[in-house]
Amino acid sequence: MAQRRSKKELKKPPAVSEAEKKNEEEAPTSAFQQISGIFTQIAVMWVLSTLIMKALKYYNIAQDPEAEAQ
């Protein structure tokens, strides 16, 4: 059968050691994580700008110097 717990035991938060609390508060990101995050942002911006430029060219909104020369 399930064990019965007193109200005081139910109100207590689960026991977490001081070391675990400190690790959660001060979790520094490694240099690799920061660099990979920067490259990810650059890649996302490049993809978005490429897609936007293709859409603008498709609708003939972008100023294309090659098209103007012809």
Backbone torsions as a table, in degrees:
resi	resn	phi	psi	omega
1	MET	NA	159.3	179.5
2	ALA	-69.9	143.6	179.8
3	GLN	-79.6	140.0	177.5
4	ARG	-89.1	140.1	179.7
5	ARG	-118.7	147.8	178.6
6	SER	-76.0	165.2	-178.9
7	LYS	-63.4	-34.7	179.2
8	LYS	-64.5	-40.4	-179.6
9	GLU	-67.7	-35.2	-179.8
10	LEU	-70.5	-31.6	-178.3
11	LYS	-77.4	-20.1	-178.1
12	LYS	-70.2	135.6	174.3
13	PRO	-72.2	157.5	179.1
14	PRO	-61.6	144.5	-176.8
15	ALA	-70.3	122.6	177.3
16	VAL	-124.7	130.8	-177.5
17	SER	-70.3	158.3	179.8
18	GLU	-63.5	-35.1	-179.7
19	ALA	-64.5	-40.5	179.0
20	GLU	-66.0	-40.2	178.0
21	LYS	-62.8	-42.2	-178.4
22	LYS	-65.8	-40.1	179.4
23	ASN	-64.6	-37.8	179.7
24	GLU	-68.8	-37.1	-178.5
25	GLU	-73.4	-42.8	-174.6
26	GLU	-112.4	66.6	178.9
27	ALA	-99.1	90.1	-179.0
28	PRO	-73.2	143.1	177.6
29	THR	-82.8	141.9	-179.0
30	SER	-73.1	163.7	179.3
31	ALA	-62.3	-36.9	179.3
32	PHE	-62.2	-41.9	179.5
33	GLN	-64.1	-40.3	-179.9
34	GLN	-66.7	-43.4	-179.3
35	ILE	-66.4	-42.3	179.7
36	SER	-66.9	-32.1	176.0
37	GLY	-65.5	-39.8	178.2
38	ILE	-64.8	-46.2	179.6
39	PHE	-63.8	-35.0	177.7
40	THR	-64.5	-43.2	178.4
41	GLN	-62.8	-41.6	179.4
42	ILE	-62.9	-43.3	-178.9
43	ALA	-64.1	-42.3	-179.8
44	VAL	-64.4	-43.3	179.2
45	MET	-64.6	-38.5	179.3
46	TRP	-64.6	-44.2	-179.9
47	VAL	-63.3	-44.8	-179.4
48	LEU	-63.9	-43.5	-179.3
49	SER	-66.7	-36.2	177.7
50	THR	-64.2	-44.1	179.8
51	LEU	-64.5	-39.7	179.7
52	ILE	-65.6	-43.1	179.9
53	MET	-64.8	-38.4	177.9
54	LYS	-64.7	-39.9	179.1
55	ALA	-66.3	-40.1	179.3
56	LEU	-66.7	-39.7	177.6
57	LYS	-65.4	-38.5	-179.2
58	TYR	-61.6	-39.9	-179.1
59	TYR	-93.0	10.5	177.7
60	ASN	55.5	39.8	177.4
61	ILE	-98.2	-34.7	-177.2
62	ALA	-70.3	147.5	176.2
63	GLN	-87.0	104.3	-178.5
64	ASP	-99.3	113.9	-177.4
65	PRO	-62.9	-30.7	178.7
66	GLU	-67.5	-39.2	-179.2
67	ALA	-70.6	-34.7	-179.7
68	GLU	-70.4	-31.2	-178.2
69	ALA	-70.0	-28.7	-178.4
70	GLN	-81.1	NA	NA
